[in-house]
Amino acid sequence: MIRVLLVQDTYLLRAALAAFLGREPDLEVLSASWEHAAATSWARWPDVCVVDMDSPDAAGPRGLRELSARCCAGDGTSVLLALATAERPGPLRRAYEEGALGYLSKNASPDQLVEGIRRVAKGERYIDESLGYGFLEAAEIPLTRRELSVLSLAAEGSSIGEIARSLHLSNGTVRNYLASITRKTGARNRVDAIRISRGAGWV
Amino acid sequence: MIRVLLVQDTYLLRAALAAFLGREPDLEVLSASWEHAAATSWARWPDVCVVDMDSPDAAGPRGLRELSARCCAGDGTSVLLALATAERPGPLRRAYEEGALGYLSKNASPDQLVEGIRRVAKGERYIDESLGYGFLEAAEIPLTRRELSVLSLAAEGSSIGEIARSLHLSNGTVRNYLASITRKTGARNRVDAIRISRGAGWV
């Protein structure tokens, strides 16, 4: 029996997907939102955590990093199977950085998900080939870690002065970072750079 | 027998939800992405169109307006059941403007969706009570139609000059609109106004 934890924020969708998976005789399925998945004291960690990487919470403090720290090396010994889309390389890269063993496109069929779960439960890597191009892009994120910090704050609506204070930089340095971000993303201006980076799931 | 068309952009999720609905003896379920739902020549329009309003495509040219024009008054006589979230009043309002008969929170259970489908198929209004607060907010959108046009272009990364040319306004008028938008949304600046409005689903 493979115990599966399905982490997705929309109850309607995760309940339907959990019901689908639960029809398989070898799968036992729990489901939770990101917030609850990472915060809950599971009596026993599931064997496989299937995580929808597109939720904004997946990148947050109760997101994949905490879930992974608890389930994969800490409280339990789960493996991660990431649900992602080829068009948004950011979430794909975050899953890779946390050592996910499986990667499935959200445009795959539920039957492929069943197959992927069985494979990673056996300790095998599983990569849906339709994600290939996304992986190439994910390897090529053009922004540095510091540029991503600046961009994240800008995307939250912080002014240049606020970003500077928050990261202990001068206003001029923040302006230089923003100019470099705009250039590297091929954007027309700062708002456009935020739009492009959000679309790719970088911030 | 109730024929249902489920419109949602993520194949994995809509296939699982369609499989769940398809287990009901009185439901026959088709599913499609927004793009295909509006473009397909359905042999016979379904009785109920269940539409996930959170997709960016729902507000686009192949979105709810076209689907509604074709299925509800044109080619067919379907009724609309909108899936939405109380936190994002914009999509809720768009569904209301297109005359949706049913409204269900995406945090409802799949069984509630079955109930909602049966109710609207009989021509009854169905409103999930957890959406109540969202409806209050949807009725109170603080921005005018013109301000929304300006904001949409700004959110796509257009500069003030580009917005002005595109809407046949002066740069000063565009600046005034952006100042008014920033004030009305309680934002700190233009980027923050875009963030807040996107969060609410207004643009």
Boltz contact constraints between the chains, C-beta under 6 A:
constraints:
  - contact:
      token1: [A, 10]
      token2: [B, 106]
      max_distance: 6.0
  - contact:
      token1: [A, 11]
      token2: [B, 107]
      max_distance: 6.0
  - contact:
      token1: [A, 12]
      token2: [B, 106]
      max_distance: 6.0
  - contact:
      token1: [A, 12]
      token2: [B, 108]
      max_distance: 6.0
  - contact:
      token1: [A, 13]
      token2: [B, 13]
      max_distance: 6.0
  - contact:
      token1: [A, 15]
      token2: [B, 109]
      max_distance: 6.0
  - contact:
      token1: [A, 15]
      token2: [B, 110]
      max_distance: 6.0
  - contact:
      token1: [A, 16]
      token2: [B, 16]
      max_distance: 6.0
  - contact:
      token1: [A, 16]
      token2: [B, 17]
      max_distance: 6.0
  - contact:
      token1: [A, 16]
      token2: [B, 20]
      max_distance: 6.0
  - contact:
      token1: [A, 16]
      token2: [B, 110]
      max_distance: 6.0
  - contact:
      token1: [A, 17]
      token2: [B, 16]
      max_distance: 6.0
  - contact:
      token1: [A, 19]
      token2: [B, 20]
      max_distance: 6.0
  - contact:
      token1: [A, 20]
      token2: [B, 16]
      max_distance: 6.0
  - contact:
      token1: [A, 20]
      token2: [B, 19]
      max_distance: 6.0
  - contact:
      token1: [A, 106]
      token2: [B, 10]
      max_distance: 6.0
  - contact:
      token1: [A, 106]
      token2: [B, 12]
      max_distance: 6.0
  - contact:
      token1: [A, 107]
      token2: [B, 11]
      max_distance: 6.0
  - contact:
      token1: [A, 108]
      token2: [B, 12]
      max_distance: 6.0
  - contact:
      token1: [A, 109]
      token2: [B, 15]
      max_distance: 6.0
  - contact:
      token1: [A, 110]
      token2: [B, 15]
      max_distance: 6.0
  - contact:
      token1: [A, 110]
      token2: [B, 16]
      max_distance: 6.0
  - contact:
      token1: [A, 157]
      token2: [B, 188]
      max_distance: 6.0
  - contact:
      token1: [A, 157]
      token2: [B, 191]
      max_distance: 6.0
  - contact:
      token1: [A, 157]
      token2: [B, 192]
      max_distance: 6.0
  - contact:
      token1: [A, 157]
      token2: [B, 195]
      max_distance: 6.0
  - contact:
      token1: [A, 159]
      token2: [B, 189]
      max_distance: 6.0
  - contact:
      token1: [A, 188]
      token2: [B, 157]
      max_distance: 6.0
  - contact:
      token1: [A, 189]
      token2: [B, 159]
      max_distance: 6.0
  - contact:
      token1: [A, 191]
      token2: [B, 157]
      max_distance: 6.0
  - contact:
      token1: [A, 192]
      token2: [B, 157]
      max_distance: 6.0
  - contact:
      token1: [A, 195]
      token2: [B, 157]
      max_distance: 6.0
